[in-house]
């Protein structure tokens, strides 16, 4: 029980420090492949919390970032070469990127399927809310240069996560303290029970 309490306290404290008082969870990956970057609904809509999507180009070129219903986004992307965010690693704060497809990406910026849109020089950012069904975010070049060396960052924020982590740390510490206290109290009784009684001579 003491081990469980210590583990819960350590995990809760570590999580609270990682999230910070604002409850921000950041996940980042850099794609060096040429082509669009896609964040599908299995990641974008994985939590019932708005997610901030940020794309930054290493060469400082223009960035075009948009979100649309997943069926529409897939139809626009077709079988073009893309790098897709497939998952996150909370401990490391990283994203999994998987390459798929082949061929050049057509000009998707003129399609009328995009619900949210952000553009910028060097970087672009938008916040995708939840509750509209499966959605997909797409990053591509905002100018004639090829998109490469792009850092993607996904951020979820909920202040309650920080306080829940603190509560877990406190509960774990209390469990560990009580378990260790019981262990100390039980040892003298066990020792006295095992100690042999006095021998009487015949």
N, C-alpha and C positions, 0 to 999 in steps of 0.2 A: 504493500500500500504506500509505503514511503517513497519507493521508486516511482510509482505512478504519480504521486503528488509532485515530486521534484521534476519529472518530465513535463507535466502539465504547466508548472510554474515557469520552467525554462522556455517552453514553446510559446506560452502566452506573452512573456516578457520580450522574447525575440521578435514575435509578430508585431507587438505594440511599437517597438523601436523601428521596425522596418516600415510600418504604415505611417507612423507619425501621428500627431494630434488631428490632422486633417483626414486621416484614413485613406491616403492615396496609395494605390497599388500600381506601380509602373512596370511595363514589360517592353523590352527593346531588342531589335535585331537589325543587322545591316545586310542589305542585299547587294551583291556585286554583279549579279547577272543582269544582262540587258533585257528590258521588257517591263511590263506593268507589274504592280504588286497588288494582290487581292487579299482582302480580309473577309472571309465567308461568315455566314450566320452562326456556325458552330462556335465561333470565337466572339464575333461582334455582338451576338444576342445571347451569350452564355450566362449573363447575370442580369437581374432585373434592376440595373443601374445604368445611367447614361455612360457612354464610353467616349473619351476624347482620343481622336486619331490624329497623329502628327507625323508628317513625312518631311524629311530634310535631305536635300541633295548635297553630296560632298563637293560637287563642282560649282555650287551656287546657282545653277540653272533654274529655270522656271518649273514650278510644280503645279500639277492639276490633280485635285483630290475630290472625289464625289461618292455619294452613296445612293443606292437604288434598291428596289425589291430584287431579291436574289434571282428570280426567274428572268427578269428583264436584263439584269447585269450579265448573267450567263449567256443570254442570247446575243448581246452586243459583243462580248469577248470571244464568243465562238470557240475555236480551237487554237487561238493565238498563244504564243509562249508567254507564260506568266509565272511569277513566284507567289505562292499562296501561304498565308499565315495559317498553320494547322493546329497550333496549340500554344500554351504558355507554361512556364516553369516558375512557380511562385518563389521557391527558394533562391534561384539564380536570377530572377527578374528578367528572363529572356523569352523570346518568341521562337517557335519552330517555323522555318521557311522551307517549302517544298516546291521544286520547279516542275512544271508540267506544260504540255502543249508544244506547238511548233509553229513557226511562221511569224511574220510581222503583224503587229497590232494595227488594225485600221484606225482611222480617226474617230474615236468614240466620243470626243468632246461635243460633237454636234447632235448626238442622240438626245431625244426628248424624254428619256426614262429617269433622269437623275433627280432625286428628291432634294438632296443637299449638295452644295457645290462650294469649293474653296480653291482659290488660286493665290500663288505668291512667288516672289523671287527668292529662291533658296529653300523655302519651306512653306508648308500650308497646313492648316489645322481645322478640324471641324468636330462637333460633338454630335454623336448619334444617340438619340433617345430610344427607349424601348416601347413595346406595345403596338408596333405597326406591322408585326409579322417578320418573317425572315428577310434580312437585308444584307447587302454586300457592299463593302467600300472598295474603291479602286483608285490606285495612284498611277499616274502616267506623266509623261513630259508635257510641260506647258508651252514648249517651243519646238523648234525643228531638231534640237539635239536629242540624242538617244538618252533614255533614262537609265542610269546606272549609279552604283555607289550611293544607295539611298538608305537612310536610317529610319526605320519605322518604330514609333512608340505608341503603345496603347495604355491608357490610364483610366482606371476605375476609381471612384472616390465615394466613400461612405463613412462619415465620422463615427457611426455606431460600431464599425469594425474595430476601431481603436479601443473603444471602451469595452467591447466584448473581449478583446485580447487582454486588457488589463484585468478584467474580472476573472478570466481563466488563470492568469498569473497569481492573483490573490487566493483564489480557491485552491489552486495547486499548492501554494505555500502553506495554507491552513491544513490541508490534508497531510502534507509531509510533516508538519510540526506535531500534529496529533499522533500520527503513526510512530514517529521517533520517540515521542513521550511515552506511549504505550510500551514500546520496545524496551526503554530504559527501566520502566517500572516492573516489567515481567522478568527481567534478568535476575534480580536478587531472589525472587520467589523460586525460580528454577534452580538456582545454585543451592539454596537452603534445602530444597526438596531432595537434591541429589547427595547432600552431605551426609555421611553415615553417623549414626548416633554413638554415644560413648560406650565403650566396652567395659563390662564388669568382670572382675576376676572371680575365679571359682574359689 
